Amino acid sequence: MPSLCCSLTLLLIQQNSSVCTMIYTLHHCCRETAFGALRAWPGGLQLGGGVNLDNARVYLDAGASHVIVTSFVFRDGQLEEDRLKALVKLVGKQRLVLDLSCRQRDGQYWVVTDRWQRFSSLNLSEANLAQLAASCDEFLVHGVDVEGMQLGIDDQLVELLGKWSPIPVTYAGGARTLDDLER
């Protein structure tokens, strides 16, 4: 099934370049399809999924505008600042998107990792976003509590991101109608 998903993504990109700006290699068989998408739209896609020091430069050289990273910089629920610094040194701040997908716990939002199952030690705050913004060009944040459920956008999370983030943020999660996207 993963290769079908990647093939559909490539098809959408070829038909309408405004449909998708991110592609994920969530399974090893998606890799060649991802490279095909990068060749079809050089500089038009951000690529995530298993990005690390060994492959980040390969994806950028293949045409990705940015690489998206989560798991490589979060290990065992901790932000590994040395890994983040090494990635920034390799690809540059301007080519890095940091995925800070969040879930709410005890009235605060926390970055979650490992397929959104593990709460990290990093909470969403103005100070943390400012610190991390020094290492990336953009944040990607999935509202995990509503992702895939069509319950509506997590308005509280979006408001906090808009208020606190000093750099662009792409929010994903919960949209149920086009009205959710247009407001």
C-alpha positions as a Python dict, from the first residue, in 0.01 Angstrom:
ca = {
    (1, 'M'): (0, 0, 0),
    (2, 'P'): (279, 256, 67),
    (3, 'S'): (391, 259, -297),
    (4, 'L'): (31, 322, -408),
    (5, 'C'): (16, 621, -173),
    (6, 'C'): (338, 764, -312),
    (7, 'S'): (227, 703, -670),
    (8, 'L'): (-97, 891, -606),
    (9, 'T'): (98, 1178, -458),
    (10, 'L'): (318, 1196, -767),
    (11, 'L'): (10, 1188, -991),
    (12, 'L'): (-150, 1478, -805),
    (13, 'I'): (167, 1681, -831),
    (14, 'Q'): (191, 1627, -1205),
    (15, 'Q'): (-173, 1727, -1262),
    (16, 'N'): (-185, 2033, -1039),
    (17, 'S'): (130, 2168, -880),
    (18, 'S'): (-66, 2358, -617),
    (19, 'V'): (-215, 2041, -462),
    (20, 'C'): (82, 1931, -256),
    (21, 'T'): (400, 2089, -130),
    (22, 'M'): (518, 1808, 100),
    (23, 'I'): (593, 1445, 35),
    (24, 'Y'): (680, 1179, 290),
    (25, 'T'): (876, 860, 240),
    (26, 'L'): (701, 658, 510),
    (27, 'H'): (812, 324, 368),
    (28, 'H'): (1131, 223, 187),
    (29, 'C'): (940, 147, -134),
    (30, 'C'): (829, 512, -152),
    (31, 'R'): (1183, 635, -204),
    (32, 'E'): (1196, 601, -584),
    (33, 'T'): (850, 756, -620),
    (34, 'A'): (966, 1044, -402),
    (35, 'F'): (1269, 1096, -627),
    (36, 'G'): (1033, 1096, -925),
    (37, 'A'): (823, 1366, -760),
    (38, 'L'): (1133, 1574, -684),
    (39, 'R'): (1242, 1547, -1049),
    (40, 'A'): (890, 1642, -1165),
    (41, 'W'): (885, 1955, -950),
    (42, 'P'): (1241, 2058, -858),
    (43, 'G'): (1242, 2308, -574),
    (44, 'G'): (867, 2271, -525),
    (45, 'L'): (849, 2002, -259),
    (46, 'Q'): (958, 1962, 97),
    (47, 'L'): (1049, 1603, 179),
    (48, 'G'): (1018, 1422, 512),
    (49, 'G'): (1022, 1071, 646),
    (50, 'G'): (1337, 918, 788),
    (51, 'V'): (1553, 1222, 713),
    (52, 'N'): (1895, 1205, 879),
    (53, 'L'): (2258, 1303, 822),
    (54, 'D'): (2307, 1024, 569),
    (55, 'N'): (2023, 1119, 333),
    (56, 'A'): (1927, 1485, 389),
    (57, 'R'): (2176, 1619, 136),
    (58, 'V'): (2074, 1349, -116),
    (59, 'Y'): (1712, 1466, -103),
    (60, 'L'): (1808, 1831, -140),
    (61, 'D'): (2041, 1753, -430),
    (62, 'A'): (1756, 1557, -592),
    (63, 'G'): (1537, 1868, -591),
    (64, 'A'): (1370, 1903, -250),
    (65, 'S'): (1337, 2264, -142),
    (66, 'H'): (1363, 2160, 225),
    (67, 'V'): (1389, 1846, 434),
    (68, 'I'): (1144, 1787, 718),
    (69, 'V'): (1280, 1626, 1032),
    (70, 'T'): (1138, 1491, 1358),
    (71, 'S'): (1265, 1152, 1468),
    (72, 'F'): (1630, 1223, 1394),
    (73, 'V'): (1637, 1516, 1637),
    (74, 'F'): (1409, 1364, 1902),
    (75, 'R'): (1530, 1041, 2064),
    (76, 'D'): (1372, 873, 2364),
    (77, 'G'): (1149, 1176, 2413),
    (78, 'Q'): (1439, 1422, 2430),
    (79, 'L'): (1546, 1692, 2188),
    (80, 'E'): (1897, 1596, 2076),
    (81, 'E'): (2045, 1941, 2021),
    (82, 'D'): (2375, 1803, 1891),
    (83, 'R'): (2191, 1613, 1617),
    (84, 'L'): (1991, 1925, 1526),
    (85, 'K'): (2311, 2133, 1508),
    (86, 'A'): (2478, 1871, 1288),
    (87, 'L'): (2182, 1869, 1050),
    (88, 'V'): (2179, 2250, 1034),
    (89, 'K'): (2551, 2247, 960),
    (90, 'L'): (2498, 1993, 681),
    (91, 'V'): (2195, 2144, 502),
    (92, 'G'): (2166, 2497, 639),
    (93, 'K'): (1889, 2653, 848),
    (94, 'Q'): (1718, 2782, 532),
    (95, 'R'): (1660, 2425, 399),
    (96, 'L'): (1525, 2268, 720),
    (97, 'V'): (1165, 2227, 841),
    (98, 'L'): (1124, 2108, 1198),
    (99, 'D'): (818, 1894, 1265),
    (100, 'L'): (681, 1980, 1608),
    (101, 'S'): (356, 1788, 1596),
    (102, 'C'): (170, 1837, 1923),
    (103, 'R'): (-79, 1676, 2157),
    (104, 'Q'): (-239, 1834, 2457),
    (105, 'R'): (-170, 1704, 2808),
    (106, 'D'): (-250, 1875, 3138),
    (107, 'G'): (-355, 2196, 2964),
    (108, 'Q'): (-33, 2232, 2761),
    (109, 'Y'): (76, 2122, 2417),
    (110, 'W'): (372, 1887, 2397),
    (111, 'V'): (576, 1773, 2098),
    (112, 'V'): (508, 1407, 2028),
    (113, 'T'): (733, 1164, 1843),
    (114, 'D'): (746, 797, 1745),
    (115, 'R'): (435, 805, 1527),
    (116, 'W'): (281, 1053, 1772),
    (117, 'Q'): (274, 794, 2051),
    (118, 'R'): (549, 934, 2276),
    (119, 'F'): (529, 1267, 2456),
    (120, 'S'): (863, 1443, 2443),
    (121, 'S'): (1001, 1663, 2717),
    (122, 'L'): (951, 1970, 2495),
    (123, 'N'): (638, 2174, 2552),
    (124, 'L'): (509, 2432, 2311),
    (125, 'S'): (600, 2777, 2439),
    (126, 'E'): (706, 3111, 2300),
    (127, 'A'): (1057, 3062, 2438),
    (128, 'N'): (1095, 2712, 2291),
    (129, 'L'): (969, 2820, 1950),
    (130, 'A'): (1206, 3117, 1948),
    (131, 'Q'): (1500, 2893, 2039),
    (132, 'L'): (1417, 2632, 1775),
    (133, 'A'): (1349, 2895, 1507),
    (134, 'A'): (1720, 2972, 1513),
    (135, 'S'): (1777, 2626, 1360),
    (136, 'C'): (1512, 2603, 1088),
    (137, 'D'): (1324, 2791, 819),
    (138, 'E'): (975, 2672, 909),
    (139, 'F'): (778, 2460, 1155),
    (140, 'L'): (536, 2185, 1056),
    (141, 'V'): (281, 2117, 1329),
    (142, 'H'): (13, 1852, 1315),
    (143, 'G'): (-267, 1898, 1565),
    (144, 'V'): (-243, 1532, 1663),
    (145, 'D'): (-553, 1540, 1886),
    (146, 'V'): (-769, 1609, 1579),
    (147, 'E'): (-553, 1472, 1294),
    (148, 'G'): (-744, 1238, 1066),
    (149, 'M'): (-1070, 1267, 1259),
    (150, 'Q'): (-1234, 1559, 1077),
    (151, 'L'): (-1325, 1717, 1412),
    (152, 'G'): (-1228, 2065, 1300),
    (153, 'I'): (-904, 2253, 1331),
    (154, 'D'): (-750, 2281, 1678),
    (155, 'D'): (-816, 2655, 1707),
    (156, 'Q'): (-634, 2691, 2038),
    (157, 'L'): (-316, 2537, 1895),
    (158, 'V'): (-336, 2752, 1580),
    (159, 'E'): (-381, 3068, 1789),
    (160, 'L'): (-76, 2985, 2002),
    (161, 'L'): (135, 2913, 1695),
    (162, 'G'): (27, 3240, 1534),
    (163, 'K'): (102, 3432, 1850),
    (164, 'W'): (434, 3269, 1943),
    (165, 'S'): (615, 3155, 1630),
    (166, 'P'): (872, 3395, 1485),
    (167, 'I'): (890, 3195, 1160),
    (168, 'P'): (631, 3046, 920),
    (169, 'V'): (427, 2750, 1044),
    (170, 'T'): (236, 2495, 841),
    (171, 'Y'): (-48, 2356, 1049),
    (172, 'A'): (-221, 2029, 962),
    (173, 'G'): (-502, 1839, 1123),
    (174, 'G'): (-874, 1818, 1180),
    (175, 'A'): (-1009, 1998, 876),
    (176, 'R'): (-1355, 1869, 787),
    (177, 'T'): (-1471, 2115, 521),
    (178, 'L'): (-1324, 2378, 293),
    (179, 'D'): (-1467, 2637, 533),
    (180, 'D'): (-1212, 2521, 789),
    (181, 'L'): (-935, 2611, 544),
    (182, 'E'): (-1078, 2945, 439),
    (183, 'R'): (-1122, 3108, 775),
}
